[in-house]
Amino acid sequence: MKKVFMSILIALAIAVPANAATYNAASRVPTIGVNLLNKSGIPSSNVKFTVVSGAIDNSNYAEDKVVNVSSTELSYTGNDNEVAAVVANELGHIISGHASKGKVVSLFTGSSQLDSTSATSTLLSNYQYTKEEKEADIIATDLLVNGGYNPLAIIVVLTKQTGTYWDTLQGKPANADRAMSVYNYVSYAYPDKVKAGYGCNEYRNFLTYANPIVEARNANQKELSQYKKEQETAKKNSSTKLSKFKTRGGLSFWDALFGFLSVQ
């Protein structure tokens, strides 16, 4: 019996790494994407999910119902939770209308981009990019929870990436600002998910960075009160955008506005 038991353990030890090595993130995107939409009450029958390399452009989603997902982002995933995190972020951008907003701007200015030669414009572009990513992450968090996935996977995917040299000097994980934003929201909106945790080194390393920040905030009533107000605002914003996206038949505010302006 002991020999049989040992044989089973050895077989499992060999099989687990082999299965992990054969996980194909790209092949999981369509199924996971449809599940994310369906579980949040968004029709998915005519939506197509594709994996592409290079820059991602989902500004034509309202017309072609195609969700482009980055192969680079998927390279940091290792399971369905993490693939769902990548797909949900792209859906978060679409639901917020971040890309289609540029199309509206171009109708009035002839360009959807700021003058990149201006230092001020560069700073504004970076600020807008970070703001939009955080907003998409919050909506992605709600989509993940609705879909039955672990929202902490967003943090894992972000911190698996390569951080900047400055972040390394400060002892910060990669994408620390965005990861902390997600952690704050999950802690407020879905505390049971934080309690359950996420079993990997990237998440444990992130907690080493995040825990002192949380402890300091909780010890300061003014900061704690501000934190709660910010998270409640984020929760309402995400809920509103998801709700209106559904009632508009899969259109963000910016999609609807562009469609209206285009026929005038």
Stockholm file with secondary structure:
# STOCKHOLM 1.0

chainA/1-264         MKKVFMSILIALAIAVPANAATYNAASRVPTIGVNLLNKSGIPSSNVKFTVVSGAIDNSNYAEDKVVNVSSTELSYTGNDNEVAAVVANELGHIISGHASKGKVVSLFTGSSQLDSTSATSTLLSNYQYTKEEKEADIIATDLLVNGGYNPLAIIVVLTKQTGTYWDTLQGKPANADRAMSVYNYVSYAYPDKVKAGYGCNEYRNFLTYANPIVEARNANQKELSQYKKEQETAKKNSSTKLSKFKTRGGLSFWDALFGFLSVQ
#=GR chainA/1-264 SS CHHHHHHHHHHHHHHHHHHHHTCCHHHHHHHHHHHHHHHTTCCCTTCEEEEESSSCCCTTHHHHCEEEEEHHHHTTCCSHHHHHHHHHHHHHHHHHTHHHHHHHHHHHHSCSSCCTTCHHHHHHHHHHHHHHHHHHHHHHHHHHHHHTCCTTHHHHHHHHSCCCHHHHHHTCCTTHHHHHHHHHHHHHHCHHHHHHCCCSHHHHHHHHHHHHHHHHHHTCHHHHHHHHHHHHHHHHHHHHHHHHHHHTTSCCHHHHHHHHHHTC
#=GC SS_cons         CHHHHHHHHHHHHHHHHHHHHTCCHHHHHHHHHHHHHHHTTCCCTTCEEEEESSSCCCTTHHHHCEEEEEHHHHTTCCSHHHHHHHHHHHHHHHHHTHHHHHHHHHHHHSCSSCCTTCHHHHHHHHHHHHHHHHHHHHHHHHHHHHHTCCTTHHHHHHHHSCCCHHHHHHTCCTTHHHHHHHHHHHHHHCHHHHHHCCCSHHHHHHHHHHHHHHHHHHTCHHHHHHHHHHHHHHHHHHHHHHHHHHHTTSCCHHHHHHHHHHTC
//
